[in-house]
């Protein structure tokens, strides 16, 4: 992937616009540090969820995963705006609010149908493609699978730990 310009940075690492095998419309999400056990678990969860949700409306395309030493890079479909960015520009019309809410609920239902819980739903983790009129969920590092491969419930052994963004 050829990286062009940094687009964002967060606790996971950085996101930069890129071309992949000559195609535009991708970003590369690069990890900060896979030596840290927590970072490694978050990256692996992000990859698992994105792979589970491939082809499902409301989830970005994961094109490739590249591991290079302590760095992991995910090549992911580029999406134009977060809900947080859009709402800072101007108030949204009621029709748009309803469309975004319905599509977010549909995406969450699809995620739950595959036995995942997001655990960090917020405007920064909701992307919008205004050209297609579609809503996407992103950032699955804190997601938790609640049912294992055999259909048994996976208990939360860390019930005293807070996950996600407290103000949401």
C-alpha positions in Angstrom: 0.0 0.0 0.0 1.2 3.5 -0.8 0.4 5.9 2.0 -0.4 9.5 1.1 -1.5 11.6 4.1 -2.2 11.1 7.7 -5.9 11.2 8.3 -6.3 10.6 12.1 -4.5 9.3 15.2 -5.8 7.6 18.3 -5.0 5.1 21.0 -4.6 2.3 18.4 -2.1 4.2 16.3 -2.6 6.2 13.1 -4.8 6.2 10.0 -3.6 7.4 6.7 -5.1 7.6 3.2 -3.6 5.1 0.8 -3.8 3.3 -2.5 -3.7 -0.4 -2.5 -2.5 -2.3 -5.6 -3.2 0.8 -7.6 -6.7 1.3 -6.2 -7.7 4.5 -4.3 -10.4 4.6 -1.7 -8.4 2.9 1.1 -6.9 3.8 4.5 -4.1 2.1 6.3 -4.7 1.8 10.0 -1.3 1.2 11.7 -0.8 0.0 15.2 1.4 1.8 17.8 2.9 -1.1 19.7 2.1 -4.8 19.5 4.6 -5.6 22.3 1.9 -4.5 24.7 -0.5 -7.4 25.5 -3.6 -5.1 25.6 -2.7 -3.5 22.3 -2.2 -6.9 20.7 -5.6 -8.1 21.9 -7.3 -4.9 20.6 -5.7 -5.3 17.2 -6.6 -9.0 17.0 -10.2 -8.2 18.0 -10.5 -5.5 15.4 -9.3 -8.0 12.7 -11.7 -10.8 13.9 -14.7 -8.5 13.9 -14.0 -7.0 10.5 -13.4 -10.4 9.0 -16.7 -11.7 10.6 -18.6 -8.8 9.3 -17.2 -8.7 5.7 -20.0 -8.2 3.2 -22.5 -7.0 5.9 -24.0 -3.6 5.3 -22.7 -1.1 7.9 -19.2 -2.5 8.2 -16.1 -1.3 6.2 -14.3 -3.7 3.9 -11.1 -5.1 5.3 -8.8 -5.5 2.3 -5.6 -6.8 3.9 -3.7 -7.3 7.1 0.1 -6.8 7.1 2.2 -7.8 10.0 5.8 -6.4 10.0 7.7 -6.9 13.2 5.9 -5.0 16.0 3.6 -3.1 13.6 0.3 -4.3 12.2 -1.3 -2.5 9.3 -5.0 -2.9 8.3 -6.0 -1.8 4.8 -9.6 -0.7 5.2 -12.2 1.0 3.0 -12.0 4.8 3.2 -15.0 6.5 4.6 -15.5 10.2 4.4 -16.8 11.5 7.8 -17.5 10.5 11.4 -20.8 11.4 12.8 -19.0 13.6 15.2 -17.4 15.6 12.3 -20.7 16.0 10.5 -22.6 17.2 13.6 -20.0 19.9 14.2 -20.6 21.4 10.8 -24.3 22.0 11.2 -27.4 20.5 12.9 -28.7 17.5 11.0 -32.2 17.5 9.6 -34.6 15.1 11.4 -34.8 12.9 8.3 -31.0 12.3 8.4 -31.1 11.7 12.1 -33.7 9.0 11.7 -31.9 7.4 8.7 -28.6 7.3 10.7 -30.3 5.9 13.8 -32.1 3.1 11.9 -28.9 2.1 10.0 -26.8 2.2 13.2 -29.4 -0.1 14.9 -29.4 -2.4 11.9 -25.6 -2.6 12.0 -25.6 -3.3 15.7 -28.2 -6.0 15.2 -26.0 -7.6 12.5 -23.0 -7.5 14.9 -25.1 -9.0 17.7 -26.3 -11.7 15.4 -22.6 -12.8 15.1 -22.4 -12.7 18.9 -20.3 -9.6 19.2 -20.9 -6.6 21.4 -19.2 -3.3 20.3 -18.7 -1.7 23.7 -17.6 1.7 22.4 -20.5 3.1 20.3 -20.1 6.9 19.9 -20.2 9.5 17.2 -16.4 9.1 16.6 -16.9 5.4 15.8 -19.8 5.9 13.4 -18.8 6.8 9.9 -21.0 8.2 7.2 -20.7 7.9 3.4 -22.9 10.7 2.3 -22.7 9.9 -1.4 -24.2 6.4 -0.8 -26.2 7.5 2.2 -24.8 4.7 4.3 -23.7 4.5 8.0 -20.8 2.3 9.1 -19.6 1.2 12.5 -15.8 1.2 13.1 -13.2 0.7 15.9 -13.8 -2.8 17.3 -10.8 -3.0 19.6 -13.0 -3.2 22.7 -15.6 -5.5 21.2 -16.4 -8.7 23.0 -17.7 -12.0 21.7 -20.4 -13.2 24.0 -20.9 -16.8 22.7 -18.1 -19.2 21.8 -17.9 -21.6 18.8 -19.8 -24.3 20.8 -22.7 -21.9 21.6 -21.8 -21.4 25.2 -22.0 -18.0 26.9 -18.6 -16.4 27.6 -18.8 -14.7 31.0 -17.3 -11.3 31.6 -14.6 -12.0 34.2 -13.7 -8.3 34.5 -17.0 -6.9 35.6 -15.4 -4.1 37.6 -13.5 -2.8 34.6 -15.1 0.0 32.5 -14.9 -0.4 28.8 -15.5 2.2 26.1 -15.7 6.0 26.4 -17.2 7.0 29.8 -19.1 10.1 28.6 -21.1 7.8 26.2 
